[in-house]
Structures are given as C-alpha cells and as structure tokens.
Amino acid sequence: METKTNGGQPPSKAGDSNAQIAMKLRAFYHSVQDEALPQRFLDLLEKLDAAEGGVRRAE
C-alpha cells in the first residue's frame, strides 16, 4: 500500500527545492552581511592587530 505524505501533490523536483534553499540562504547571508559589526569585536580586532605587530617586530 502506498502512503502519500505530501497531501496528494505531485512530487517536487530536487532542483526546485535546492533553488528555493539557495535563494533563502542568499537572502539571509545578505541580511547578515549588512549588519554592523559590534564595537567590542572591532576593539578585539585592534588588540589582535597590535599584538601581532609586536610579535613580528620581535622576530
């Protein structure tokens, strides 16, 4: 006996699903990309750059 789990709809193509997932991932990526970086991360990056510069001078 065959059980239909998609409400009687024809099976969707894998390519259609992948295209929808890709489109939603791109939209999410762009929304995150447009967000400002928190100041504490910028401060941390500055400290890391300063520490890295000190190590390079010592070499």
N, CA, C and O atoms as a CHARMM CRD file, in Angstrom:
* protein
*
  236
    1    1 MET  N      0.84200  -1.18300   0.00000 PROA 1      0.00000
    2    1 MET  CA     0.00000   0.00000   0.00000 PROA 1      0.00000
    3    1 MET  C      0.88500   1.24400   0.00000 PROA 1      0.00000
    4    1 MET  O      1.84900   1.31800   0.76200 PROA 1      0.00000
    5    2 GLU  N      0.57000   2.20300  -0.83600 PROA 2      0.00000
    6    2 GLU  CA     1.37700   3.40900  -0.97900 PROA 2      0.00000
    7    2 GLU  C      0.79000   4.53200  -0.13500 PROA 2      0.00000
    8    2 GLU  O     -0.40600   4.81400  -0.21400 PROA 2      0.00000
    9    3 THR  N      1.63300   5.17600   0.67700 PROA 3      0.00000
   10    3 THR  CA     1.19500   6.27400   1.52500 PROA 3      0.00000
   11    3 THR  C      1.72200   7.57800   0.96100 PROA 3      0.00000
   12    3 THR  O      2.91500   7.70400   0.68400 PROA 3      0.00000
   13    4 LYS  N      0.83300   8.55100   0.78900 PROA 4      0.00000
   14    4 LYS  CA     1.25100   9.86400   0.29400 PROA 4      0.00000
   15    4 LYS  C      1.43600  10.79500   1.48000 PROA 4      0.00000
   16    4 LYS  O      0.53000  10.96600   2.29500 PROA 4      0.00000
   17    5 THR  N      2.61300  11.39200   1.56800 PROA 5      0.00000
   18    5 THR  CA     2.90500  12.29400   2.68500 PROA 5      0.00000
   19    5 THR  C      2.90300  13.75800   2.26600 PROA 5      0.00000
   20    5 THR  O      3.09900  14.64400   3.09900 PROA 5      0.00000
   21    6 ASN  N      2.68600  14.01500   0.99100 PROA 6      0.00000
   22    6 ASN  CA     2.74500  15.39500   0.51200 PROA 6      0.00000
   23    6 ASN  C      1.36700  15.96600   0.20700 PROA 6      0.00000
   24    6 ASN  O      1.25400  16.91100  -0.57400 PROA 6      0.00000
   25    7 GLY  N      0.34200  15.42300   0.79500 PROA 7      0.00000
   26    7 GLY  CA    -1.00400  15.95100   0.61400 PROA 7      0.00000
   27    7 GLY  C     -1.56200  15.73600  -0.77300 PROA 7      0.00000
   28    7 GLY  O     -2.42900  16.49500  -1.20500 PROA 7      0.00000
   29    8 GLY  N     -1.09300  14.72500  -1.48600 PROA 8      0.00000
   30    8 GLY  CA    -1.60500  14.43900  -2.81400 PROA 8      0.00000
   31    8 GLY  C     -0.98800  15.27700  -3.90800 PROA 8      0.00000
   32    8 GLY  O     -1.37400  15.14800  -5.07000 PROA 8      0.00000
   33    9 GLN  N     -0.03400  16.13700  -3.56800 PROA 9      0.00000
   34    9 GLN  CA     0.64100  16.97400  -4.55300 PROA 9      0.00000
   35    9 GLN  C      1.64100  16.12100  -5.32600 PROA 9      0.00000
   36    9 GLN  O      2.16000  15.14200  -4.79000 PROA 9      0.00000
   37   10 PRO  N      1.91700  16.47600  -6.56700 PROA 10     0.00000
   38   10 PRO  CA     2.94700  15.73700  -7.30300 PROA 10     0.00000
   39   10 PRO  C      4.29900  15.94900  -6.63700 PROA 10     0.00000
   40   10 PRO  O      4.54400  17.00600  -6.05500 PROA 10     0.00000
   41   11 PRO  N      5.17000  14.96400  -6.71400 PROA 11     0.00000
   42   11 PRO  CA     6.47800  15.11500  -6.06100 PROA 11     0.00000
   43   11 PRO  C      7.24000  16.29400  -6.64600 PROA 11     0.00000
   44   11 PRO  O      7.25100  16.50500  -7.85900 PROA 11     0.00000
   45   12 SER  N      7.87300  17.05500  -5.77100 PROA 12     0.00000
   46   12 SER  CA     8.64000  18.20900  -6.23800 PROA 12     0.00000
   47   12 SER  C      9.98900  17.74100  -6.74300 PROA 12     0.00000
   48   12 SER  O     10.52200  16.72500  -6.29800 PROA 12     0.00000
   49   13 LYS  N     10.52300  18.48800  -7.66600 PROA 13     0.00000
   50   13 LYS  CA    11.83800  18.16400  -8.20800 PROA 13     0.00000
   51   13 LYS  C     12.90300  18.61400  -7.22100 PROA 13     0.00000
   52   13 LYS  O     12.75700  19.64500  -6.56400 PROA 13     0.00000
   53   14 ALA  N     13.96900  17.84000  -7.12100 PROA 14     0.00000
   54   14 ALA  CA    15.05600  18.17900  -6.20300 PROA 14     0.00000
   55   14 ALA  C     15.66500  19.53000  -6.56900 PROA 14     0.00000
   56   14 ALA  O     16.06500  20.28700  -5.68400 PROA 14     0.00000
   57   15 GLY  N     15.73900  19.83700  -7.84900 PROA 15     0.00000
   58   15 GLY  CA    16.30000  21.11000  -8.29100 PROA 15     0.00000
   59   15 GLY  C     15.49200  22.29700  -7.80600 PROA 15     0.00000
   60   15 GLY  O     16.05300  23.33600  -7.45700 PROA 15     0.00000
   61   16 ASP  N     14.17400  22.14400  -7.78300 PROA 16     0.00000
   62   16 ASP  CA    13.31500  23.22100  -7.29200 PROA 16     0.00000
   63   16 ASP  C     13.57900  23.48100  -5.81700 PROA 16     0.00000
   64   16 ASP  O     13.68600  24.63000  -5.38800 PROA 16     0.00000
   65   17 SER  N     13.68200  22.41200  -5.04900 PROA 17     0.00000
   66   17 SER  CA    13.94900  22.55300  -3.61400 PROA 17     0.00000
   67   17 SER  C     15.30400  23.20000  -3.38600 PROA 17     0.00000
   68   17 SER  O     15.43900  24.09300  -2.54900 PROA 17     0.00000
   69   18 ASN  N     16.30200  22.75100  -4.12900 PROA 18     0.00000
   70   18 ASN  CA    17.64500  23.31800  -3.97900 PROA 18     0.00000
   71   18 ASN  C     17.66300  24.79100  -4.35400 PROA 18     0.00000
   72   18 ASN  O     18.34900  25.58900  -3.71600 PROA 18     0.00000
   73   19 ALA  N     16.91700  25.15200  -5.38100 PROA 19     0.00000
   74   19 ALA  CA    16.86900  26.55400  -5.79900 PROA 19     0.00000
   75   19 ALA  C     16.21900  27.41400  -4.71900 PROA 19     0.00000
   76   19 ALA  O     16.67600  28.52500  -4.45000 PROA 19     0.00000
   77   20 GLN  N     15.16600  26.90800  -4.10700 PROA 20     0.00000
   78   20 GLN  CA    14.49900  27.65600  -3.04300 PROA 20     0.00000
   79   20 GLN  C     15.41100  27.81100  -1.83400 PROA 20     0.00000
   80   20 GLN  O     15.48200  28.88600  -1.23900 PROA 20     0.00000
   81   21 ILE  N     16.10700  26.74000  -1.47100 PROA 21     0.00000
   82   21 ILE  CA    17.03700  26.80200  -0.33900 PROA 21     0.00000
   83   21 ILE  C     18.15100  27.79700  -0.63600 PROA 21     0.00000
   84   21 ILE  O     18.50500  28.61000   0.21700 PROA 21     0.00000
   85   22 ALA  N     18.70100  27.73400  -1.83800 PROA 22     0.00000
   86   22 ALA  CA    19.78600  28.64400  -2.21500 PROA 22     0.00000
   87   22 ALA  C     19.32600  30.09500  -2.16800 PROA 22     0.00000
   88   22 ALA  O     20.05900  30.96500  -1.69700 PROA 22     0.00000
   89   23 MET  N     18.11800  30.35700  -2.65100 PROA 23     0.00000
   90   23 MET  CA    17.59200  31.72100  -2.65500 PROA 23     0.00000
   91   23 MET  C     17.41900  32.23500  -1.22500 PROA 23     0.00000
   92   23 MET  O     17.75600  33.38300  -0.93500 PROA 23     0.00000
   93   24 LYS  N     16.90000  31.39800  -0.33600 PROA 24     0.00000
   94   24 LYS  CA    16.70400  31.82000   1.05200 PROA 24     0.00000
   95   24 LYS  C     18.03400  31.99900   1.77200 PROA 24     0.00000
   96   24 LYS  O     18.18100  32.91500   2.58000 PROA 24     0.00000
   97   25 LEU  N     19.00500  31.13300   1.48700 PROA 25     0.00000
   98   25 LEU  CA    20.32700  31.28400   2.09700 PROA 25     0.00000
   99   25 LEU  C     21.00100  32.57200   1.63700 PROA 25     0.00000
  100   25 LEU  O     21.62500  33.26800   2.43800 PROA 25     0.00000
  101   26 ARG  N     20.87700  32.88900   0.35000 PROA 26     0.00000
  102   26 ARG  CA    21.45800  34.13900  -0.15500 PROA 26     0.00000
  103   26 ARG  C     20.82600  35.34800   0.52500 PROA 26     0.00000
  104   26 ARG  O     21.52500  36.28300   0.91500 PROA 26     0.00000
  105   27 ALA  N     19.50600  35.32700   0.66600 PROA 27     0.00000
  106   27 ALA  CA    18.81300  36.44500   1.30900 PROA 27     0.00000
  107   27 ALA  C     19.26600  36.58900   2.75700 PROA 27     0.00000
  108   27 ALA  O     19.48900  37.70300   3.23200 PROA 27     0.00000
  109   28 PHE  N     19.40400  35.46700   3.45800 PROA 28     0.00000
  110   28 PHE  CA    19.85900  35.51100   4.84900 PROA 28     0.00000
  111   28 PHE  C     21.29600  36.01700   4.92800 PROA 28     0.00000
  112   28 PHE  O     21.61500  36.84400   5.78300 PROA 28     0.00000
  113   29 TYR  N     22.16400  35.52800   4.04500 PROA 29     0.00000
  114   29 TYR  CA    23.56300  35.95700   4.02900 PROA 29     0.00000
  115   29 TYR  C     23.64700  37.46700   3.81600 PROA 29     0.00000
  116   29 TYR  O     24.40000  38.15000   4.50900 PROA 29     0.00000
  117   30 HSD  N     22.87700  37.98900   2.86100 PROA 30     0.00000
  118   30 HSD  CA    22.91900  39.42500   2.58900 PROA 30     0.00000
  119   30 HSD  C     22.40100  40.23300   3.77300 PROA 30     0.00000
  120   30 HSD  O     22.90900  41.32100   4.04400 PROA 30     0.00000
  121   31 SER  N     21.40500  39.72100   4.47900 PROA 31     0.00000
  122   31 SER  CA    20.89200  40.45400   5.64200 PROA 31     0.00000
  123   31 SER  C     21.93500  40.49000   6.75800 PROA 31     0.00000
  124   31 SER  O     22.06900  41.50000   7.44800 PROA 31     0.00000
  125   32 VAL  N     22.66900  39.39900   6.93900 PROA 32     0.00000
  126   32 VAL  CA    23.72500  39.35700   7.96100 PROA 32     0.00000
  127   32 VAL  C     24.89900  40.22800   7.53200 PROA 32     0.00000
  128   32 VAL  O     25.50500  40.91300   8.35600 PROA 32     0.00000
  129   33 GLN  N     25.21300  40.20000   6.25700 PROA 33     0.00000
  130   33 GLN  CA    26.33300  40.98100   5.72700 PROA 33     0.00000
  131   33 GLN  C     26.10600  42.47700   5.92200 PROA 33     0.00000
  132   33 GLN  O     27.06400  43.22900   6.10300 PROA 33     0.00000
  133   34 ASP  N     24.86900  42.91000   5.88900 PROA 34     0.00000
  134   34 ASP  CA    24.54700  44.33000   6.03100 PROA 34     0.00000
  135   34 ASP  C     24.53600  44.79800   7.48100 PROA 34     0.00000
  136   34 ASP  O     24.48000  46.00100   7.73500 PROA 34     0.00000
  137   35 GLU  N     24.58900  43.87000   8.43900 PROA 35     0.00000
  138   35 GLU  CA    24.57100  44.25000   9.85200 PROA 35     0.00000
  139   35 GLU  C     25.90800  44.86900  10.24400 PROA 35     0.00000
  140   35 GLU  O     26.95900  44.49100   9.72600 PROA 35     0.00000
  141   36 ALA  N     25.85100  45.81100  11.15300 PROA 36     0.00000
  142   36 ALA  CA    27.07300  46.44900  11.64600 PROA 36     0.00000
  143   36 ALA  C     27.81200  45.49600  12.58600 PROA 36     0.00000
  144   36 ALA  O     27.19700  44.70000  13.29600 PROA 36     0.00000
  145   37 LEU  N     29.12500  45.59200  12.57400 PROA 37     0.00000
  146   37 LEU  CA    29.94400  44.78100  13.46600 PROA 37     0.00000
  147   37 LEU  C     29.94900  45.43300  14.84500 PROA 37     0.00000
  148   37 LEU  O     30.19200  46.63500  14.95200 PROA 37     0.00000
  149   38 PRO  N     29.68700  44.66500  15.90000 PROA 38     0.00000
  150   38 PRO  CA    29.67300  45.25300  17.25100 PROA 38     0.00000
  151   38 PRO  C     31.02800  45.88200  17.59700 PROA 38     0.00000
  152   38 PRO  O     32.07700  45.38300  17.18900 PROA 38     0.00000
  153   39 GLN  N     30.98900  46.96900  18.34300 PROA 39     0.00000
  154   39 GLN  CA    32.20700  47.69300  18.70100 PROA 39     0.00000
  155   39 GLN  C     33.18900  46.80200  19.45000 PROA 39     0.00000
  156   39 GLN  O     34.39900  46.94400  19.27300 PROA 39     0.00000
  157   40 ARG  N     32.69900  45.88900  20.28200 PROA 40     0.00000
  158   40 ARG  CA    33.61400  45.02300  21.04300 PROA 40     0.00000
  159   40 ARG  C     34.42400  44.12300  20.11300 PROA 40     0.00000
  160   40 ARG  O     35.56700  43.78900  20.42500 PROA 40     0.00000
  161   41 PHE  N     33.85000  43.72400  18.97500 PROA 41     0.00000
  162   41 PHE  CA    34.61000  42.93400  18.01100 PROA 41     0.00000
  163   41 PHE  C     35.67200  43.79100  17.33300 PROA 41     0.00000
  164   41 PHE  O     36.79300  43.33400  17.10900 PROA 41     0.00000
  165   42 LEU  N     35.32100  45.02800  17.00900 PROA 42     0.00000
  166   42 LEU  CA    36.29800  45.93300  16.41100 PROA 42     0.00000
  167   42 LEU  C     37.45500  46.18900  17.37100 PROA 42     0.00000
  168   42 LEU  O     38.61300  46.23100  16.95700 PROA 42     0.00000
  169   43 ASP  N     37.13700  46.36200  18.66500 PROA 43     0.00000
  170   43 ASP  CA    38.18000  46.55900  19.67200 PROA 43     0.00000
  171   43 ASP  C     39.07900  45.33500  19.76300 PROA 43     0.00000
  172   43 ASP  O     40.30000  45.46100  19.85800 PROA 43     0.00000
  173   44 LEU  N     38.47900  44.15400  19.73400 PROA 44     0.00000
  174   44 LEU  CA    39.25300  42.91600  19.80100 PROA 44     0.00000
  175   44 LEU  C     40.16600  42.78300  18.58600 PROA 44     0.00000
  176   44 LEU  O     41.32100  42.37900  18.72400 PROA 44     0.00000
  177   45 LEU  N     39.66800  43.11300  17.40800 PROA 45     0.00000
  178   45 LEU  CA    40.49400  43.05000  16.20600 PROA 45     0.00000
  179   45 LEU  C     41.67000  44.01600  16.28500 PROA 45     0.00000
  180   45 LEU  O     42.77200  43.68800  15.84700 PROA 45     0.00000
  181   46 GLU  N     41.44200  45.20000  16.83800 PROA 46     0.00000
  182   46 GLU  CA    42.53500  46.16000  17.00800 PROA 46     0.00000
  183   46 GLU  C     43.59200  45.61000  17.95700 PROA 46     0.00000
  184   46 GLU  O     44.78700  45.74100  17.69300 PROA 46     0.00000
  185   47 LYS  N     43.16500  44.99100  19.06500 PROA 47     0.00000
  186   47 LYS  CA    44.11000  44.40500  20.02000 PROA 47     0.00000
  187   47 LYS  C     44.90300  43.27600  19.38000 PROA 47     0.00000
  188   47 LYS  O     46.10800  43.15800  19.60200 PROA 47     0.00000
  189   48 LEU  N     44.23400  42.44800  18.59000 PROA 48     0.00000
  190   48 LEU  CA    44.92800  41.35000  17.91600 PROA 48     0.00000
  191   48 LEU  C     45.93500  41.87200  16.90300 PROA 48     0.00000
  192   48 LEU  O     47.04100  41.34300  16.79300 PROA 48     0.00000
  193   49 ASP  N     45.55800  42.90700  16.16300 PROA 49     0.00000
  194   49 ASP  CA    46.49400  43.50900  15.20800 PROA 49     0.00000
  195   49 ASP  C     47.71100  44.07800  15.92700 PROA 49     0.00000
  196   49 ASP  O     48.83900  43.91600  15.46200 PROA 49     0.00000
  197   50 ALA  N     47.48800  44.74600  17.06200 PROA 50     0.00000
  198   50 ALA  CA    48.59400  45.32300  17.82300 PROA 50     0.00000
  199   50 ALA  C     49.50200  44.22300  18.36300 PROA 50     0.00000
  200   50 ALA  O     50.72600  44.35200  18.31600 PROA 50     0.00000
  201   51 ALA  N     48.91900  43.14800  18.87300 PROA 51     0.00000
  202   51 ALA  CA    49.71700  42.04200  19.40500 PROA 51     0.00000
  203   51 ALA  C     50.49500  41.35800  18.28600 PROA 51     0.00000
  204   51 ALA  O     51.65400  40.99000  18.47600 PROA 51     0.00000
  205   52 GLU  N     49.88000  41.18800  17.14000 PROA 52     0.00000
  206   52 GLU  CA    50.55000  40.56500  16.00600 PROA 52     0.00000
  207   52 GLU  C     51.69700  41.43700  15.51500 PROA 52     0.00000
  208   52 GLU  O     52.74300  40.91800  15.12600 PROA 52     0.00000
  209   53 GLY  N     51.51900  42.73600  15.52600 PROA 53     0.00000
  210   53 GLY  CA    52.57700  43.65400  15.12300 PROA 53     0.00000
  211   53 GLY  C     53.76500  43.57200  16.06400 PROA 53     0.00000
  212   53 GLY  O     54.90900  43.66500  15.61800 PROA 53     0.00000
  213   54 GLY  N     53.51900  43.39800  17.36400 PROA 54     0.00000
  214   54 GLY  CA    54.59000  43.25500  18.34200 PROA 54     0.00000
  215   54 GLY  C     55.37200  41.97300  18.14500 PROA 54     0.00000
  216   54 GLY  O     56.59000  41.95400  18.32400 PROA 54     0.00000
  217   55 VAL  N     54.69400  40.91200  17.78100 PROA 55     0.00000
  218   55 VAL  CA    55.35600  39.62700  17.54200 PROA 55     0.00000
  219   55 VAL  C     56.21400  39.71800  16.29500 PROA 55     0.00000
  220   55 VAL  O     57.31900  39.17600  16.27400 PROA 55     0.00000
  221   56 ARG  N     55.74500  40.37600  15.27500 PROA 56     0.00000
  222   56 ARG  CA    56.51000  40.50000  14.02900 PROA 56     0.00000
  223   56 ARG  C     57.76600  41.33600  14.23700 PROA 56     0.00000
  224   56 ARG  O     58.80600  41.05300  13.64400 PROA 56     0.00000
  225   57 ARG  N     57.67500  42.35800  15.07300 PROA 57     0.00000
  226   57 ARG  CA    58.85400  43.19200  15.33400 PROA 57     0.00000
  227   57 ARG  C     59.91300  42.41100  16.10600 PROA 57     0.00000
  228   57 ARG  O     61.11000  42.63700  15.92200 PROA 57     0.00000
  229   58 ALA  N     59.47900  41.49400  16.97000 PROA 58     0.00000
  230   58 ALA  CA    60.40600  40.72600  17.78900 PROA 58     0.00000
  231   58 ALA  C     61.13100  39.66300  16.97500 PROA 58     0.00000
  232   58 ALA  O     62.18600  39.18500  17.39100 PROA 58     0.00000
  233   59 GLU  N     60.59400  39.28900  15.83700 PROA 59     0.00000
  234   59 GLU  CA    61.22100  38.22300  15.03100 PROA 59     0.00000
  235   59 GLU  C     62.40200  38.68100  14.29000 PROA 59     0.00000
  236   59 GLU  O     63.02500  37.89500  13.57500 PROA 59     0.00000
